[in-house]
Amino acid sequence: MDNQIKYIVEDFLETIKDREIQVITHNDTDGITSGAIIAKTLQRLNKKFSIKILKSLEEETIKSLPKDKVLMFLDLASNSFQYLKEIPTEIFILDHHEITAEIPPNVKIANPHLTKSEEISGAGVCYLFAKEIDKKNTDLAQLAVIGMVGDLLEKSIVKTYNEIINESKVNVKKGLTMYPATRPINKVLEYSSEIYIPNVTGSPLGTIDFLRDIGINKVGNKYKNLIELTNEETSKLITSISLSRTDGGNTEDLIGNIYLINFFNKIEDARQISAMINACSRYGESGLAISFCLQNQRAKEKVENIYTKYKQGIVKALSSIPELKKIEDRNYLIINAEDKIKDTMIGTIASILSNSREYEEGKAIIAMAYNKDIIKVSARMV
């Protein structure tokens, strides 16, 4: 991968002399952090550029891109060569998705699938690219770690990511992977969107009862942050969460690495930052998320407001589940939320329910929500 990055950097720096660059990136955490890494890198090169953020890359979008600029795709485009080859300009792709067709002559690409090297996220590829351009870009390593977490690659850290983590100066701890680990445990449980606990998730009173029953009490007038819990308290919490689930108390998916990042001069959980970035995308504020990644203070305040609305929306949606129309059989549960849950949130709700283990393994959770005359359908397997 190193040689591949080196060659594409050489071509890129030669190509962009006296040229403007159009950056196109994906709107998830990996794509947004990729965009932030490249934006800062291009700023430091004093290059003129613009960024377009997309949910998906369609033929019409590709055909509408400027022909007089250098095009740079991040976390996208490895499966779009049939359209890219028709564009009469130089194209650079930094991606990690599988390549399924021959690479056209006008495309230069860095992708771990080309050399069958270790699996890393799009943000990881962008970081290696930025570092090859200038070693001072190592201060962007923590964005690559956030991208890794957002793409759920933190469960199998490869050699390349070990190096990136070391360069990022991120503090890695083993523990319960509910987030944010830097917030009081009652709020972590109440707003958990990864692990659903019946009668606890979405319920402030249910959360307090749950903690009292397992012997975790307030210190002074508030609960400890998750990372402040003792080993005994963490063990009690994990056991109780497992017993509240119908899978027999498996704990393997509850334990993992917690990545603590210095963000806006405060220690934050990378999973939390990833969730905030995704919330921005769901609210159509992906550009704001890039400013947030680059630690713009005004963007931070706006993102925090969006994330608060997003969490409140999840809690409200979960509390509405008992009243929604449902069809249930042994192998499936169909939920018709109509317009009572936003279509941009219905996939998250389906994921939370599928992770709840309130349902037997192998059951399909199918959730529907309306958006005017369109029905959004999301399906997950327990």
Buried (B, 14 or more C-beta within 10 A) or exposed (E): BEEBBBEBBEEBEEBBEEBEBBBBBBBBBBBBBBBBBBBBBBEBEEBEBEBBBBEEBEEEBBEEBEEEBBBBBBBBBBBBBEBBBEBEBBBBBBBBBEBEEEBBEBBBBBBBBEEEBBBBBBBBBBBBBBBBBEEEBBBBBBBBBBBBBBBEBBEEBBEBBEEBBEBBEBEBEEBBBBBBBBBBBBBBBBBBBBBBBBEBBBBBEBBBEBBEEBEBEEEEEEBBBBBEBEEEBBEBBBBBBBEBBBBEBEEEBBEBBBBBBEBEEEEBBBBBBBBBBBBBBBBEBBBBBBBBBBEBEEBBEBBEEBBEEBBEBBBBBBEBBEEBEEEEEEEBBBBBBEEBBBBBBBBBBBBBBBBBBBBEEEBBBBBBBBEEEEEBEBBBEB
